[in-house]
Amino acid sequence: MPDWAQYVRQNLRLSGLRVEREAEVIEDLAQQLEDAFAEALHRGLSPPQAETAAKKHIMDWPALAKQIEHSTRGRESALSALQNRAEDRDLAMHGEF
């Protein structure tokens, strides 16, 4: 199983956040990726395919970092926007749009 927290740390470059807040963001994003990975496995994808599918939930790391850093509503706003985009992509991939 992928180490999603390490994957997020490698790709998300945040500046200006407290260490504790950055850790929260990393934990939340890692959990979202873990959930996407588990869901992909549940849909019948192989582990490598599920990992690839989960990684597609975050396509633009710099934009996400900027959104998190500049969010006026904090962590929930940026992560909610990410979750909504991921759900929209899932619906589009399954022909539900």
C-alpha positions in Angstrom: 0.0 0.0 0.0 1.3 3.4 -0.9 2.6 5.8 1.8 0.2 8.6 1.0 1.6 11.0 3.6 5.0 10.7 2.0 3.6 11.2 -1.4 1.8 14.4 -0.3 5.0 15.7 1.3 7.0 15.1 -1.9 4.5 16.9 -4.1 2.9 19.7 -2.0 5.1 22.7 -1.4 3.5 24.9 1.2 5.0 28.1 2.6 3.8 30.3 5.4 1.9 27.7 7.3 2.5 26.7 10.9 4.1 23.3 11.2 1.0 21.9 13.0 -1.3 23.3 10.3 0.9 21.9 7.5 0.8 18.5 9.2 -3.0 18.6 9.4 -3.2 19.4 5.7 -0.9 16.6 4.8 -2.8 14.2 7.0 -6.1 15.2 5.4 -4.9 14.9 1.9 -3.2 11.6 2.6 -6.5 10.3 3.9 -8.4 11.5 0.9 -5.9 9.7 -1.4 -6.1 6.6 0.8 -9.9 6.6 0.5 -9.6 7.1 -3.3 -7.2 4.2 -3.5 -9.4 1.9 -1.4 -12.5 2.9 -3.5 -10.5 2.1 -6.7 -9.6 -1.3 -5.3 -13.2 -1.9 -4.4 -14.2 -1.2 -8.0 -11.9 -4.0 -9.1 -8.8 -2.1 -10.1 -5.4 -3.8 -9.5 -3.2 -2.1 -6.8 -1.0 -0.3 -9.4 -4.2 0.9 -11.3 -5.8 2.0 -8.0 -2.7 3.9 -7.1 -2.7 5.7 -10.5 -6.4 6.5 -10.1 -5.9 7.9 -6.6 -3.0 10.1 -7.8 -5.3 11.6 -10.4 -7.3 13.2 -7.7 -4.6 15.9 -7.4 -3.5 16.9 -10.8 -2.1 20.4 -10.1 0.0 20.4 -6.9 1.1 24.1 -7.3 -2.4 25.3 -7.7 -3.6 23.3 -4.7 -0.7 24.7 -2.6 -1.6 28.2 -3.6 -5.2 27.7 -2.8 -4.4 26.3 0.6 -2.0 29.1 1.4 -4.4 31.9 0.3 -7.6 30.4 1.4 -9.5 32.9 3.6 -11.6 30.2 5.1 -8.7 27.9 6.0 -8.0 24.2 5.5 -11.6 23.2 5.0 -12.2 25.5 2.1 -9.2 24.3 0.1 -9.7 20.7 0.9 -13.4 20.9 0.2 -12.7 22.3 -3.2 -10.3 19.5 -3.9 -12.8 16.9 -2.8 -15.5 18.5 -5.0 -13.2 18.4 -8.0 -12.2 14.8 -7.3 -15.9 13.8 -7.0 -16.7 15.6 -10.3 -13.9 13.7 -12.0 -15.2 10.4 -10.6 -18.7 11.1 -11.9 -17.4 12.1 -15.3 -15.2 9.0 -15.5 -18.3 6.8 -14.8 -20.5 8.6 -17.2 -22.7 10.1 -14.6 -22.4 13.6 -16.0 
